Amino acid sequence: MVGGCSGVAQDVPPYVIAQGNHATPFGVNIEGLKRRGFSREGLVAIRNAYKLLYRSGKTLDEAKLEIAELAEKHPEVKAFTEFFERSTRGPIR
């Protein structure tokens, strides 16, 4: 989800909230996912994927590998790995 009047120069990963001119990630759209019926376990897995990508201090390649491992256990996270495969501009950082 992207906030109004945001300048987005790179791709925004699924479930991520971004805003600002030069959009920056602000977290996971937990409320929207709850409304869509995601399980608590799925929400935790998505939040962990977000933390790996944005809060761990890992390089993008390191984070991608760990997120792929997480996606094997939690299908909800597969949207992140599919995003990485399709992204042409790379994720906002």
PDB file of N, CA, C and O in Angstrom:
ATOM      1  N   MET A   1       0.859  -1.165   0.000  1.00  0.00           N
ATOM      2  CA  MET A   1       0.000   0.000   0.000  1.00  0.00           C
ATOM      3  C   MET A   1       0.907   1.231   0.000  1.00  0.00           C
ATOM      4  O   MET A   1       1.892   1.280   0.737  1.00  0.00           O
ATOM      5  N   VAL A   2       0.578   2.206  -0.815  1.00  0.00           N
ATOM      6  CA  VAL A   2       1.390   3.411  -0.946  1.00  0.00           C
ATOM      7  C   VAL A   2       0.554   4.618  -0.560  1.00  0.00           C
ATOM      8  O   VAL A   2      -0.585   4.760  -1.005  1.00  0.00           O
ATOM      9  N   GLY A   3       1.125   5.496   0.275  1.00  0.00           N
ATOM     10  CA  GLY A   3       0.441   6.704   0.714  1.00  0.00           C
ATOM     11  C   GLY A   3       0.290   7.701  -0.424  1.00  0.00           C
ATOM     12  O   GLY A   3       1.063   7.682  -1.382  1.00  0.00           O
ATOM     13  N   GLY A   4      -0.710   8.571  -0.316  1.00  0.00           N
ATOM     14  CA  GLY A   4      -0.957   9.584  -1.329  1.00  0.00           C
ATOM     15  C   GLY A   4       0.208  10.537  -1.484  1.00  0.00           C
ATOM     16  O   GLY A   4       0.904  10.832  -0.512  1.00  0.00           O
ATOM     17  N   CYS A   5       0.426  11.016  -2.678  1.00  0.00           N
ATOM     18  CA  CYS A   5       1.494  11.957  -3.030  1.00  0.00           C
ATOM     19  C   CYS A   5       2.889  11.396  -2.777  1.00  0.00           C
ATOM     20  O   CYS A   5       3.844  12.157  -2.622  1.00  0.00           O
ATOM     21  N   SER A   6       3.012  10.081  -2.734  1.00  0.00           N
ATOM     22  CA  SER A   6       4.322   9.462  -2.527  1.00  0.00           C
ATOM     23  C   SER A   6       5.060   9.360  -3.852  1.00  0.00           C
ATOM     24  O   SER A   6       4.460   9.088  -4.892  1.00  0.00           O
ATOM     25  N   GLY A   7       6.355   9.580  -3.803  1.00  0.00           N
ATOM     26  CA  GLY A   7       7.196   9.403  -4.978  1.00  0.00           C
ATOM     27  C   GLY A   7       7.837   8.031  -4.926  1.00  0.00           C
ATOM     28  O   GLY A   7       8.693   7.774  -4.081  1.00  0.00           O
ATOM     29  N   VAL A   8       7.429   7.150  -5.824  1.00  0.00           N
ATOM     30  CA  VAL A   8       7.904   5.770  -5.787  1.00  0.00           C
ATOM     31  C   VAL A   8       8.819   5.525  -6.984  1.00  0.00           C
ATOM     32  O   VAL A   8       8.358   5.492  -8.125  1.00  0.00           O
ATOM     33  N   ALA A   9      10.116   5.353  -6.722  1.00  0.00           N
ATOM     34  CA  ALA A   9      11.082   5.124  -7.791  1.00  0.00           C
ATOM     35  C   ALA A   9      11.463   3.655  -7.924  1.00  0.00           C
ATOM     36  O   ALA A   9      12.036   3.246  -8.934  1.00  0.00           O
ATOM     37  N   GLN A  10      11.144   2.861  -6.900  1.00  0.00           N
ATOM     38  CA  GLN A  10      11.442   1.432  -6.938  1.00  0.00           C
ATOM     39  C   GLN A  10      10.172   0.665  -6.623  1.00  0.00           C
ATOM     40  O   GLN A  10       9.138   1.262  -6.323  1.00  0.00           O
ATOM     41  N   ASP A  11      10.245  -0.656  -6.689  1.00  0.00           N
ATOM     42  CA  ASP A  11       9.067  -1.486  -6.470  1.00  0.00           C
ATOM     43  C   ASP A  11       8.772  -1.649  -4.976  1.00  0.00           C
ATOM     44  O   ASP A  11       9.689  -1.763  -4.162  1.00  0.00           O
ATOM     45  N   VAL A  12       7.491  -1.658  -4.631  1.00  0.00           N
ATOM     46  CA  VAL A  12       7.047  -1.835  -3.245  1.00  0.00           C
ATOM     47  C   VAL A  12       6.636  -3.299  -3.068  1.00  0.00           C
ATOM     48  O   VAL A  12       5.753  -3.784  -3.775  1.00  0.00           O
ATOM     49  N   PRO A  13       7.275  -4.007  -2.125  1.00  0.00           N
ATOM     50  CA  PRO A  13       6.942  -5.420  -1.910  1.00  0.00           C
ATOM     51  C   PRO A  13       5.495  -5.608  -1.460  1.00  0.00           C
ATOM     52  O   PRO A  13       4.868  -4.675  -0.960  1.00  0.00           O
ATOM     53  N   PRO A  14       4.970  -6.818  -1.641  1.00  0.00           N
ATOM     54  CA  PRO A  14       3.600  -7.094  -1.196  1.00  0.00           C
ATOM     55  C   PRO A  14       3.475  -6.916   0.311  1.00  0.00           C
ATOM     56  O   PRO A  14       4.415  -7.168   1.064  1.00  0.00           O
ATOM     57  N   TYR A  15       2.309  -6.481   0.727  1.00  0.00           N
ATOM     58  CA  TYR A  15       1.940  -6.299   2.133  1.00  0.00           C
ATOM     59  C   TYR A  15       2.632  -5.114   2.808  1.00  0.00           C
ATOM     60  O   TYR A  15       2.335  -4.829   3.969  1.00  0.00           O
ATOM     61  N   VAL A  16       3.536  -4.418   2.131  1.00  0.00           N
ATOM     62  CA  VAL A  16       4.324  -3.354   2.751  1.00  0.00           C
ATOM     63  C   VAL A  16       3.634  -2.007   2.572  1.00  0.00           C
ATOM     64  O   VAL A  16       3.101  -1.708   1.503  1.00  0.00           O
ATOM     65  N   ILE A  17       3.652  -1.201   3.628  1.00  0.00           N
ATOM     66  CA  ILE A  17       3.147   0.168   3.583  1.00  0.00           C
ATOM     67  C   ILE A  17       4.339   1.081   3.309  1.00  0.00           C
ATOM     68  O   ILE A  17       5.362   0.991   3.987  1.00  0.00           O
ATOM     69  N   ALA A  18       4.207   1.960   2.316  1.00  0.00           N
ATOM     70  CA  ALA A  18       5.272   2.899   1.987  1.00  0.00           C
ATOM     71  C   ALA A  18       4.670   4.278   1.783  1.00  0.00           C
ATOM     72  O   ALA A  18       3.544   4.411   1.302  1.00  0.00           O
ATOM     73  N   GLN A  19       5.431   5.304   2.154  1.00  0.00           N
ATOM     74  CA  GLN A  19       4.972   6.667   1.914  1.00  0.00           C
ATOM     75  C   GLN A  19       6.145   7.617   1.915  1.00  0.00           C
ATOM     76  O   GLN A  19       7.241   7.275   2.361  1.00  0.00           O
ATOM     77  N   GLY A  20       5.908   8.809   1.413  1.00  0.00           N
ATOM     78  CA  GLY A  20       6.909   9.858   1.373  1.00  0.00           C
ATOM     79  C   GLY A  20       7.397  10.104  -0.043  1.00  0.00           C
ATOM     80  O   GLY A  20       7.226   9.275  -0.937  1.00  0.00           O
ATOM     81  N   ASN A  21       8.017  11.279  -0.223  1.00  0.00           N
ATOM     82  CA  ASN A  21       8.613  11.582  -1.512  1.00  0.00           C
ATOM     83  C   ASN A  21       9.994  10.966  -1.491  1.00  0.00           C
ATOM     84  O   ASN A  21      10.865  11.382  -0.726  1.00  0.00           O
ATOM     85  N   HIS A  22      10.181   9.995  -2.317  1.00  0.00           N
ATOM     86  CA  HIS A  22      11.175   8.923  -2.244  1.00  0.00           C
ATOM     87  C   HIS A  22      10.652   7.976  -1.181  1.00  0.00           C
ATOM     88  O   HIS A  22      11.140   7.927  -0.052  1.00  0.00           O
ATOM     89  N   ALA A  23       9.651   7.234  -1.586  1.00  0.00           N
ATOM     90  CA  ALA A  23       8.910   6.348  -0.682  1.00  0.00           C
ATOM     91  C   ALA A  23       9.844   5.476   0.144  1.00  0.00           C
ATOM     92  O   ALA A  23      10.810   4.906  -0.364  1.00  0.00           O
ATOM     93  N   THR A  24       9.529   5.391   1.423  1.00  0.00           N
ATOM     94  CA  THR A  24      10.261   4.524   2.337  1.00  0.00           C
ATOM     95  C   THR A  24       9.266   3.592   3.005  1.00  0.00           C
ATOM     96  O   THR A  24       8.108   3.956   3.205  1.00  0.00           O
ATOM     97  N   PRO A  25       9.712   2.390   3.351  1.00  0.00           N
ATOM     98  CA  PRO A  25       8.812   1.424   3.989  1.00  0.00           C
ATOM     99  C   PRO A  25       8.531   1.807   5.436  1.00  0.00           C
ATOM    100  O   PRO A  25       9.420   2.255   6.160  1.00  0.00           O
ATOM    101  N   PHE A  26       7.272   1.621   5.846  1.00  0.00           N
ATOM    102  CA  PHE A  26       6.882   1.955   7.211  1.00  0.00           C
ATOM    103  C   PHE A  26       6.358   0.765   7.987  1.00  0.00           C
ATOM    104  O   PHE A  26       6.078   0.896   9.179  1.00  0.00           O
ATOM    105  N   GLY A  27       6.216  -0.370   7.368  1.00  0.00           N
ATOM    106  CA  GLY A  27       5.729  -1.544   8.073  1.00  0.00           C
ATOM    107  C   GLY A  27       4.859  -2.401   7.180  1.00  0.00           C
ATOM    108  O   GLY A  27       4.795  -2.217   5.965  1.00  0.00           O
ATOM    109  N   VAL A  28       4.189  -3.345   7.826  1.00  0.00           N
ATOM    110  CA  VAL A  28       3.321  -4.293   7.132  1.00  0.00           C
ATOM    111  C   VAL A  28       1.872  -3.880   7.344  1.00  0.00           C
ATOM    112  O   VAL A  28       1.507  -3.432   8.431  1.00  0.00           O
ATOM    113  N   ASN A  29       1.050  -4.026   6.323  1.00  0.00           N
ATOM    114  CA  ASN A  29      -0.369  -3.683   6.394  1.00  0.00           C
ATOM    115  C   ASN A  29      -1.127  -4.797   7.132  1.00  0.00           C
ATOM    116  O   ASN A  29      -1.884  -5.558   6.530  1.00  0.00           O
ATOM    117  N   ILE A  30      -0.905  -4.870   8.433  1.00  0.00           N
ATOM    118  CA  ILE A  30      -1.473  -5.940   9.258  1.00  0.00           C
ATOM    119  C   ILE A  30      -3.001  -5.906   9.243  1.00  0.00           C
ATOM    120  O   ILE A  30      -3.638  -6.952   9.129  1.00  0.00           O
ATOM    121  N   GLU A  31      -3.588  -4.730   9.355  1.00  0.00           N
ATOM    122  CA  GLU A  31      -5.059  -4.641   9.391  1.00  0.00           C
ATOM    123  C   GLU A  31      -5.679  -5.181   8.106  1.00  0.00           C
ATOM    124  O   GLU A  31      -6.668  -5.911   8.151  1.00  0.00           O
ATOM    125  N   GLY A  32      -5.106  -4.828   6.979  1.00  0.00           N
ATOM    126  CA  GLY A  32      -5.616  -5.336   5.707  1.00  0.00           C
ATOM    127  C   GLY A  32      -5.490  -6.848   5.607  1.00  0.00           C
ATOM    128  O   GLY A  32      -6.379  -7.519   5.081  1.00  0.00           O
ATOM    129  N   LEU A  33      -4.392  -7.379   6.108  1.00  0.00           N
ATOM    130  CA  LEU A  33      -4.183  -8.829   6.070  1.00  0.00           C
ATOM    131  C   LEU A  33      -5.148  -9.548   7.005  1.00  0.00           C
ATOM    132  O   LEU A  33      -5.634 -10.634   6.687  1.00  0.00           O
ATOM    133  N   LYS A  34      -5.425  -8.947   8.154  1.00  0.00           N
ATOM    134  CA  LYS A  34      -6.408  -9.540   9.078  1.00  0.00           C
ATOM    135  C   LYS A  34      -7.780  -9.588   8.418  1.00  0.00           C
ATOM    136  O   LYS A  34      -8.492 -10.587   8.523  1.00  0.00           O
ATOM    137  N   ARG A  35      -8.148  -8.505   7.737  1.00  0.00           N
ATOM    138  CA  ARG A  35      -9.445  -8.467   7.048  1.00  0.00           C
ATOM    139  C   ARG A  35      -9.536  -9.521   5.953  1.00  0.00           C
ATOM    140  O   ARG A  35     -10.620 -10.015   5.643  1.00  0.00           O
ATOM    141  N   ARG A  36      -8.403  -9.856   5.378  1.00  0.00           N
ATOM    142  CA  ARG A  36      -8.353 -10.881   4.324  1.00  0.00           C
ATOM    143  C   ARG A  36      -8.292 -12.298   4.887  1.00  0.00           C
ATOM    144  O   ARG A  36      -8.259 -13.269   4.132  1.00  0.00           O
ATOM    145  N   GLY A  37      -8.276 -12.414   6.219  1.00  0.00           N
ATOM    146  CA  GLY A  37      -8.335 -13.731   6.836  1.00  0.00           C
ATOM    147  C   GLY A  37      -7.002 -14.433   7.036  1.00  0.00           C
ATOM    148  O   GLY A  37      -6.974 -15.649   7.221  1.00  0.00           O
ATOM    149  N   PHE A  38      -5.904 -13.700   7.003  1.00  0.00           N
ATOM    150  CA  PHE A  38      -4.604 -14.316   7.252  1.00  0.00           C
ATOM    151  C   PHE A  38      -4.532 -14.784   8.701  1.00  0.00           C
ATOM    152  O   PHE A  38      -5.022 -14.109   9.606  1.00  0.00           O
ATOM    153  N   SER A  39      -3.921 -15.937   8.910  1.00  0.00           N
ATOM    154  CA  SER A  39      -3.787 -16.488  10.261  1.00  0.00           C
ATOM    155  C   SER A  39      -2.738 -15.707  11.048  1.00  0.00           C
ATOM    156  O   SER A  39      -1.914 -14.992  10.479  1.00  0.00           O
ATOM    157  N   ARG A  40      -2.790 -15.860  12.357  1.00  0.00           N
ATOM    158  CA  ARG A  40      -1.794 -15.201  13.217  1.00  0.00           C
ATOM    159  C   ARG A  40      -0.390 -15.672  12.850  1.00  0.00           C
ATOM    160  O   ARG A  40       0.544 -14.874  12.784  1.00  0.00           O
ATOM    161  N   GLU A  41      -0.252 -16.968  12.613  1.00  0.00           N
ATOM    162  CA  GLU A  41       1.049 -17.522  12.232  1.00  0.00           C
ATOM    163  C   GLU A  41       1.530 -16.924  10.910  1.00  0.00           C
ATOM    164  O   GLU A  41       2.713 -16.616  10.758  1.00  0.00           O
ATOM    165  N   GLY A  42       0.621 -16.761   9.962  1.00  0.00           N
ATOM    166  CA  GLY A  42       0.969 -16.152   8.684  1.00  0.00           C
ATOM    167  C   GLY A  42       1.399 -14.705   8.838  1.00  0.00           C
ATOM    168  O   GLY A  42       2.344 -14.258   8.188  1.00  0.00           O
ATOM    169  N   LEU A  43       0.701 -13.968   9.703  1.00  0.00           N
ATOM    170  CA  LEU A  43       1.057 -12.569   9.949  1.00  0.00           C
ATOM    171  C   LEU A  43       2.450 -12.460  10.566  1.00  0.00           C
ATOM    172  O   LEU A  43       3.234 -11.586  10.195  1.00  0.00           O
ATOM    173  N   VAL A  44       2.749 -13.348  11.503  1.00  0.00           N
ATOM    174  CA  VAL A  44       4.074 -13.344  12.137  1.00  0.00           C
ATOM    175  C   VAL A  44       5.150 -13.645  11.094  1.00  0.00           C
ATOM    176  O   VAL A  44       6.206 -13.013  11.097  1.00  0.00           O
ATOM    177  N   ALA A  45       4.895 -14.596  10.212  1.00  0.00           N
ATOM    178  CA  ALA A  45       5.861 -14.945   9.168  1.00  0.00           C
ATOM    179  C   ALA A  45       6.086 -13.770   8.215  1.00  0.00           C
ATOM    180  O   ALA A  45       7.223 -13.491   7.834  1.00  0.00           O
ATOM    181  N   ILE A  46       5.022 -13.089   7.831  1.00  0.00           N
ATOM    182  CA  ILE A  46       5.147 -11.922   6.945  1.00  0.00           C
ATOM    183  C   ILE A  46       5.925 -10.814   7.645  1.00  0.00           C
ATOM    184  O   ILE A  46       6.782 -10.173   7.036  1.00  0.00           O
ATOM    185  N   ARG A  47       5.632 -10.591   8.909  1.00  0.00           N
ATOM    186  CA  ARG A  47       6.350  -9.569   9.676  1.00  0.00           C
ATOM    187  C   ARG A  47       7.838  -9.933   9.779  1.00  0.00           C
ATOM    188  O   ARG A  47       8.698  -9.056   9.698  1.00  0.00           O
ATOM    189  N   ASN A  48       8.136 -11.217   9.956  1.00  0.00           N
ATOM    190  CA  ASN A  48       9.536 -11.648  10.018  1.00  0.00           C
ATOM    191  C   ASN A  48      10.244 -11.429   8.683  1.00  0.00           C
ATOM    192  O   ASN A  48      11.413 -11.045   8.657  1.00  0.00           O
ATOM    193  N   ALA A  49       9.548 -11.670   7.586  1.00  0.00           N
ATOM    194  CA  ALA A  49      10.128 -11.414   6.263  1.00  0.00           C
ATOM    195  C   ALA A  49      10.421  -9.923   6.100  1.00  0.00           C
ATOM    196  O   ALA A  49      11.472  -9.544   5.582  1.00  0.00           O
ATOM    197  N   TYR A  50       9.499  -9.092   6.539  1.00  0.00           N
ATOM    198  CA  TYR A  50       9.708  -7.637   6.488  1.00  0.00           C
ATOM    199  C   TYR A  50      10.947  -7.249   7.293  1.00  0.00           C
ATOM    200  O   TYR A  50      11.779  -6.468   6.831  1.00  0.00           O
ATOM    201  N   LYS A  51      11.058  -7.800   8.494  1.00  0.00           N
ATOM    202  CA  LYS A  51      12.210  -7.484   9.347  1.00  0.00           C
ATOM    203  C   LYS A  51      13.517  -7.934   8.708  1.00  0.00           C
ATOM    204  O   LYS A  51      14.527  -7.235   8.798  1.00  0.00           O
ATOM    205  N   LEU A  52      13.502  -9.093   8.063  1.00  0.00           N
ATOM    206  CA  LEU A  52      14.710  -9.551   7.371  1.00  0.00           C
ATOM    207  C   LEU A  52      15.104  -8.585   6.262  1.00  0.00           C
ATOM    208  O   LEU A  52      16.286  -8.296   6.073  1.00  0.00           O
ATOM    209  N   LEU A  53      14.124  -8.094   5.539  1.00  0.00           N
ATOM    210  CA  LEU A  53      14.391  -7.215   4.407  1.00  0.00           C
ATOM    211  C   LEU A  53      14.800  -5.811   4.845  1.00  0.00           C
ATOM    212  O   LEU A  53      15.689  -5.209   4.243  1.00  0.00           O
ATOM    213  N   TYR A  54      14.159  -5.287   5.890  1.00  0.00           N
ATOM    214  CA  TYR A  54      14.349  -3.878   6.229  1.00  0.00           C
ATOM    215  C   TYR A  54      15.021  -3.579   7.560  1.00  0.00           C
ATOM    216  O   TYR A  54      15.561  -2.485   7.726  1.00  0.00           O
ATOM    217  N   ARG A  55      15.013  -4.487   8.500  1.00  0.00           N
ATOM    218  CA  ARG A  55      15.524  -4.147   9.829  1.00  0.00           C
ATOM    219  C   ARG A  55      16.739  -4.959  10.269  1.00  0.00           C
ATOM    220  O   ARG A  55      17.325  -4.671  11.313  1.00  0.00           O
ATOM    221  N   SER A  56      17.121  -5.959   9.497  1.00  0.00           N
ATOM    222  CA  SER A  56      18.181  -6.872   9.937  1.00  0.00           C
ATOM    223  C   SER A  56      19.591  -6.367   9.643  1.00  0.00           C
ATOM    224  O   SER A  56      20.555  -6.843  10.243  1.00  0.00           O
ATOM    225  N   GLY A  57      19.719  -5.417   8.735  1.00  0.00           N
ATOM    226  CA  GLY A  57      21.044  -4.946   8.349  1.00  0.00           C
ATOM    227  C   GLY A  57      21.729  -5.856   7.336  1.00  0.00           C
ATOM    228  O   GLY A  57      22.897  -5.653   7.003  1.00  0.00           O
ATOM    229  N   LYS A  58      21.008  -6.852   6.852  1.00  0.00           N
ATOM    230  CA  LYS A  58      21.559  -7.781   5.862  1.00  0.00           C
ATOM    231  C   LYS A  58      21.533  -7.142   4.474  1.00  0.00           C
ATOM    232  O   LYS A  58      20.751  -6.231   4.202  1.00  0.00           O
ATOM    233  N   THR A  59      22.408  -7.644   3.609  1.00  0.00           N
ATOM    234  CA  THR A  59      22.352  -7.195   2.223  1.00  0.00           C
ATOM    235  C   THR A  59      21.070  -7.736   1.598  1.00  0.00           C
ATOM    236  O   THR A  59      20.435  -8.636   2.148  1.00  0.00           O
ATOM    237  N   LEU A  60      20.700  -7.190   0.463  1.00  0.00           N
ATOM    238  CA  LEU A  60      19.488  -7.641  -0.214  1.00  0.00           C
ATOM    239  C   LEU A  60      19.589  -9.123  -0.569  1.00  0.00           C
ATOM    240  O   LEU A  60      18.622  -9.866  -0.401  1.00  0.00           O
ATOM    241  N   ASP A  61      20.738  -9.553  -1.053  1.00  0.00           N
ATOM    242  CA  ASP A  61      20.900 -10.966  -1.425  1.00  0.00           C
ATOM    243  C   ASP A  61      20.789 -11.886  -0.211  1.00  0.00           C
ATOM    244  O   ASP A  61      20.178 -12.951  -0.299  1.00  0.00           O
ATOM    245  N   GLU A  62      21.370 -11.489   0.915  1.00  0.00           N
ATOM    246  CA  GLU A  62      21.268 -12.296   2.140  1.00  0.00           C
ATOM    247  C   GLU A  62      19.819 -12.379   2.603  1.00  0.00           C
ATOM    248  O   GLU A  62      19.336 -13.449   2.974  1.00  0.00           O
ATOM    249  N   ALA A  63      19.134 -11.246   2.576  1.00  0.00           N
ATOM    250  CA  ALA A  63      17.731 -11.215   3.006  1.00  0.00           C
ATOM    251  C   ALA A  63      16.868 -12.076   2.086  1.00  0.00           C
ATOM    252  O   ALA A  63      15.984 -12.793   2.555  1.00  0.00           O
ATOM    253  N   LYS A  64      17.121 -12.009   0.786  1.00  0.00           N
ATOM    254  CA  LYS A  64      16.351 -12.823  -0.171  1.00  0.00           C
ATOM    255  C   LYS A  64      16.483 -14.310   0.140  1.00  0.00           C
ATOM    256  O   LYS A  64      15.494 -15.042   0.109  1.00  0.00           O
ATOM    257  N   LEU A  65      17.703 -14.760   0.440  1.00  0.00           N
ATOM    258  CA  LEU A  65      17.930 -16.176   0.751  1.00  0.00           C
ATOM    259  C   LEU A  65      17.160 -16.599   1.997  1.00  0.00           C
ATOM    260  O   LEU A  65      16.525 -17.654   2.012  1.00  0.00           O
ATOM    261  N   GLU A  66      17.216 -15.781   3.034  1.00  0.00           N
ATOM    262  CA  GLU A  66      16.518 -16.125   4.273  1.00  0.00           C
ATOM    263  C   GLU A  66      15.003 -16.064   4.103  1.00  0.00           C
ATOM    264  O   GLU A  66      14.278 -16.869   4.688  1.00  0.00           O
ATOM    265  N   ILE A  67      14.531 -15.127   3.317  1.00  0.00           N
ATOM    266  CA  ILE A  67      13.090 -15.038   3.052  1.00  0.00           C
ATOM    267  C   ILE A  67      12.634 -16.251   2.245  1.00  0.00           C
ATOM    268  O   ILE A  67      11.538 -16.765   2.471  1.00  0.00           O
ATOM    269  N   ALA A  68      13.453 -16.711   1.315  1.00  0.00           N
ATOM    270  CA  ALA A  68      13.113 -17.916   0.543  1.00  0.00           C
ATOM    271  C   ALA A  68      13.004 -19.131   1.458  1.00  0.00           C
ATOM    272  O   ALA A  68      12.118 -19.966   1.276  1.00  0.00           O
ATOM    273  N   GLU A  69      13.898 -19.236   2.440  1.00  0.00           N
ATOM    274  CA  GLU A  69      13.824 -20.331   3.413  1.00  0.00           C
ATOM    275  C   GLU A  69      12.548 -20.224   4.242  1.00  0.00           C
ATOM    276  O   GLU A  69      11.890 -21.229   4.513  1.00  0.00           O
ATOM    277  N   LEU A  70      12.206 -19.011   4.640  1.00  0.00           N
ATOM    278  CA  LEU A  70      10.989 -18.777   5.415  1.00  0.00           C
ATOM    279  C   LEU A  70       9.748 -19.128   4.593  1.00  0.00           C
ATOM    280  O   LEU A  70       8.768 -19.647   5.128  1.00  0.00           O
ATOM    281  N   ALA A  71       9.796 -18.845   3.299  1.00  0.00           N
ATOM    282  CA  ALA A  71       8.655 -19.122   2.413  1.00  0.00           C
ATOM    283  C   ALA A  71       8.395 -20.617   2.262  1.00  0.00           C
ATOM    284  O   ALA A  71       7.266 -21.026   1.992  1.00  0.00           O
ATOM    285  N   GLU A  72       9.431 -21.433   2.433  1.00  0.00           N
ATOM    286  CA  GLU A  72       9.243 -22.884   2.363  1.00  0.00           C
ATOM    287  C   GLU A  72       8.358 -23.381   3.502  1.00  0.00           C
ATOM    288  O   GLU A  72       7.624 -24.357   3.346  1.00  0.00           O
ATOM    289  N   LYS A  73       8.433 -22.708   4.642  1.00  0.00           N
ATOM    290  CA  LYS A  73       7.650 -23.105   5.819  1.00  0.00           C
ATOM    291  C   LYS A  73       6.300 -22.404   5.884  1.00  0.00           C
ATOM    292  O   LYS A  73       5.338 -22.933   6.441  1.00  0.00           O
ATOM    293  N   HIS A  74       6.240 -21.209   5.308  1.00  0.00           N
ATOM    294  CA  HIS A  74       5.029 -20.379   5.404  1.00  0.00           C
ATOM    295  C   HIS A  74       4.644 -19.885   4.008  1.00  0.00           C
ATOM    296  O   HIS A  74       5.289 -18.982   3.476  1.00  0.00           O
ATOM    297  N   PRO A  75       3.605 -20.463   3.412  1.00  0.00           N
ATOM    298  CA  PRO A  75       3.231 -20.084   2.041  1.00  0.00           C
ATOM    299  C   PRO A  75       2.850 -18.611   1.887  1.00  0.00           C
ATOM    300  O   PRO A  75       2.925 -18.072   0.782  1.00  0.00           O
ATOM    301  N   GLU A  76       2.446 -17.958   2.965  1.00  0.00           N
ATOM    302  CA  GLU A  76       2.083 -16.534   2.883  1.00  0.00           C
ATOM    303  C   GLU A  76       3.276 -15.680   2.459  1.00  0.00           C
ATOM    304  O   GLU A  76       3.104 -14.620   1.858  1.00  0.00           O
ATOM    305  N   VAL A  77       4.469 -16.139   2.771  1.00  0.00           N
ATOM    306  CA  VAL A  77       5.691 -15.385   2.472  1.00  0.00           C
ATOM    307  C   VAL A  77       6.119 -15.575   1.016  1.00  0.00           C
ATOM    308  O   VAL A  77       6.969 -14.836   0.518  1.00  0.00           O
ATOM    309  N   LYS A  78       5.543 -16.548   0.341  1.00  0.00           N
ATOM    310  CA  LYS A  78       5.897 -16.820  -1.061  1.00  0.00           C
ATOM    311  C   LYS A  78       5.684 -15.586  -1.943  1.00  0.00           C
ATOM    312  O   LYS A  78       6.367 -15.424  -2.954  1.00  0.00           O
ATOM    313  N   ALA A  79       4.748 -14.723  -1.567  1.00  0.00           N
ATOM    314  CA  ALA A  79       4.520 -13.494  -2.342  1.00  0.00           C
ATOM    315  C   ALA A  79       5.787 -12.636  -2.399  1.00  0.00           C
ATOM    316  O   ALA A  79       6.021 -11.950  -3.394  1.00  0.00           O
ATOM    317  N   PHE A  80       6.603 -12.667  -1.343  1.00  0.00           N
ATOM    318  CA  PHE A  80       7.864 -11.923  -1.348  1.00  0.00           C
ATOM    319  C   PHE A  80       8.836 -12.521  -2.366  1.00  0.00           C
ATOM    320  O   PHE A  80       9.458 -11.787  -3.133  1.00  0.00           O
ATOM    321  N   THR A  81       8.969 -13.846  -2.377  1.00  0.00           N
ATOM    322  CA  THR A  81       9.914 -14.467  -3.314  1.00  0.00           C
ATOM    323  C   THR A  81       9.460 -14.258  -4.756  1.00  0.00           C
ATOM    324  O   THR A  81      10.289 -14.040  -5.640  1.00  0.00           O
ATOM    325  N   GLU A  82       8.159 -14.322  -5.000  1.00  0.00           N
ATOM    326  CA  GLU A  82       7.640 -14.048  -6.344  1.00  0.00           C
ATOM    327  C   GLU A  82       7.888 -12.594  -6.730  1.00  0.00           C
ATOM    328  O   GLU A  82       8.196 -12.297  -7.884  1.00  0.00           O
ATOM    329  N   PHE A  83       7.756 -11.698  -5.771  1.00  0.00           N
ATOM    330  CA  PHE A  83       8.033 -10.281  -6.005  1.00  0.00           C
ATOM    331  C   PHE A  83       9.489 -10.091  -6.438  1.00  0.00           C
ATOM    332  O   PHE A  83       9.765  -9.365  -7.393  1.00  0.00           O
ATOM    333  N   PHE A  84      10.415 -10.744  -5.737  1.00  0.00           N
ATOM    334  CA  PHE A  84      11.833 -10.608  -6.080  1.00  0.00           C
ATOM    335  C   PHE A  84      12.108 -11.098  -7.498  1.00  0.00           C
ATOM    336  O   PHE A  84      12.937 -10.523  -8.203  1.00  0.00           O
ATOM    337  N   GLU A  85      11.422 -12.152  -7.916  1.00  0.00           N
ATOM    338  CA  GLU A  85      11.614 -12.697  -9.263  1.00  0.00           C
ATOM    339  C   GLU A  85      11.095 -11.747 -10.341  1.00  0.00           C
ATOM    340  O   GLU A  85      11.686 -11.653 -11.416  1.00  0.00           O
ATOM    341  N   ARG A  86       9.992 -11.040 -10.062  1.00  0.00           N
ATOM    342  CA  ARG A  86       9.358 -10.166 -11.062  1.00  0.00           C
ATOM    343  C   ARG A  86       9.865  -8.730 -11.035  1.00  0.00           C
ATOM    344  O   ARG A  86       9.740  -8.013 -12.028  1.00  0.00           O
ATOM    345  N   SER A  87      10.428  -8.309  -9.926  1.00  0.00           N
ATOM    346  CA  SER A  87      10.823  -6.914  -9.762  1.00  0.00           C
ATOM    347  C   SER A  87      11.895  -6.520 -10.774  1.00  0.00           C
ATOM    348  O   SER A  87      12.883  -7.228 -10.965  1.00  0.00           O
ATOM    349  N   THR A  88      11.678  -5.382 -11.412  1.00  0.00           N
ATOM    350  CA  THR A  88      12.661  -4.890 -12.378  1.00  0.00           C
ATOM    351  C   THR A  88      13.502  -3.750 -11.811  1.00  0.00           C
ATOM    352  O   THR A  88      14.609  -3.496 -12.284  1.00  0.00           O
ATOM    353  N   ARG A  89      12.976  -3.068 -10.802  1.00  0.00           N
ATOM    354  CA  ARG A  89      13.686  -1.919 -10.236  1.00  0.00           C
ATOM    355  C   ARG A  89      14.238  -2.189  -8.847  1.00  0.00           C
ATOM    356  O   ARG A  89      14.913  -1.335  -8.272  1.00  0.00           O
ATOM    357  N   GLY A  90      13.960  -3.369  -8.302  1.00  0.00           N
ATOM    358  CA  GLY A  90      14.404  -3.685  -6.949  1.00  0.00           C
ATOM    359  C   GLY A  90      13.457  -3.083  -5.927  1.00  0.00           C
ATOM    360  O   GLY A  90      12.723  -2.144  -6.236  1.00  0.00           O
ATOM    361  N   PRO A  91      13.469  -3.615  -4.715  1.00  0.00           N
ATOM    362  CA  PRO A  91      12.559  -3.110  -3.684  1.00  0.00           C
ATOM    363  C   PRO A  91      13.014  -1.771  -3.116  1.00  0.00           C
ATOM    364  O   PRO A  91      14.206  -1.463  -3.082  1.00  0.00           O
ATOM    365  N   ILE A  92      12.040  -0.984  -2.673  1.00  0.00           N
ATOM    366  CA  ILE A  92      12.389   0.252  -1.972  1.00  0.00           C
ATOM    367  C   ILE A  92      13.210  -0.145  -0.755  1.00  0.00           C
ATOM    368  O   ILE A  92      12.985  -1.204  -0.169  1.00  0.00           O
ATOM    369  N   ARG A  93      14.151   0.693  -0.377  1.00  0.00           N
ATOM    370  CA  ARG A  93      14.983   0.377   0.785  1.00  0.00           C
ATOM    371  C   ARG A  93      15.091   1.541   1.694  1.00  0.00           C
ATOM    372  O   ARG A  93      15.755   1.457   2.727  1.00  0.00           O
TER     373      ARG A  93
END
